[in-house]
Amino acid sequence: MSRVCEITGKRPQVGNNVSHANNKTKRKFYPNLQKKRFYIPEEDKWIRLKVSTSAIRTINKKGITAVLKEARKKGNVLV
């Protein structure tokens, strides 16, 4: 399964490890993804999403239905 947030679309980023001697080697920065269940009262069902922690905070603030509607409009939702 890919490491992509189903709400925000966040993906791993590529960067460098930089040593004390300024040697650079490639590395990845992974988003902090969590599998979480959300209840959608309009559809009366539970859904399981793989979301970043920042997306969880957004869902807590705006509500799951508003966030899903906004994500579908942007084309980010994989569900």
ABEGO torsion letter per residue (X at the ends): XBBBBAAAGBBBBBBBBBBAAGBBBBBBBBBBBBBBBBBBAAAGBBBBBBBBAAAAAAAAAAEAAAAAAAAAAAGABAX
